Amino acid sequence: MLMRITISIWLAVLCLAQGISGARLEKRQATPVGATPSSTPSQNIPTPTPAPASGSTPVTAIATNSGSALPSGSGAATSNAPQSGGSGTNIAGLPTSASFGNSVQPGQVQWITPIPNQTFAPLAKMGANVTFSWTYTDLLVQPQNLTLQAVGPGTETWSVTAMPGLASSVVWNLANVPQTQPLVEGYYTMQLFDQRGPSAWPSGGWLEPNTRLTIGIYSPQPYQTSTSSGNCATCYTGSGSAGLSDLLMPYTFTFGIALLSSAVILRGMFQ
């Protein structure tokens, strides 16, 4: 009878040890040593495309270092007839100067492409073309002219282009920046404002300077084939003897309890 009890205790303790060891092994397999999450999330941002409009041709901008830029080609900028406050009114019919009360909201830029994203900024490859297009809300005064510029790392400013006030899209050719002021990798805040400048005070019905769009400019790196074999000698046992001792510890504890219980039972038998 005592032998059956002893054998039952041994079997129970051995099953407990195997369960503990299996749980530790599964945990190590799920989280290998040295595995790190990807540091740069993939950002699948489509290449910006101009806003569709009949009879509209976007301005192609060639950035200059002199604080101004000239459109390429014929130099004519065509408007997409942006809307004001969702009323469907063409801004070509708006006055170029007016005064409104404090109850009137300033005019705002609504970006169509690229779409602003504070978490994952739209990306542009060095040397590529970036198309900007926009519309307006609450705009009651027609801008006389527009300026688009980019403020990059270290607050350095790149002038993208100067446009007529009716323009609503522009293409920035990143390959045509001045060699005296080359672009660098980083984030660029795009500033769009009218003839009053980037620091104009918000006024009812007038266009408020917009800085809500940030883009990231990067240089693609060539693909490098990994020379690692892909094997991890310590993924299952940790690193060195410490990982092996962690795996053997449940068995050592189990055999110790079994040996102690056997000694107590045998002692009781011979007393």
Secondary structure, 3 states (H helix, E strand, C coil): CHHHHHHHHHHHHHHHHHHHHHHHHHHHHHCCCCCCCCCCCCCCCCCCCCCCCCCCCCEEEECECCCCCEECCCCCCCCCCCECCCCCCEHHHCCCCCCCCCCCCCEEEEEEECCCCCCCCCEEECCCEEEEEEEEECCCCCCCEEEEEEECHHHCEEEEEEEECCCCEEEEEHHHCCCCCCCCCEEEEEEEEECCCCCCCCCCCCECCEEEEEEEEECCCCCCCCCCCCCCCCCCCCCCHHHHHHHHHHHHHHHHHHHHHHHHHHHHHHC
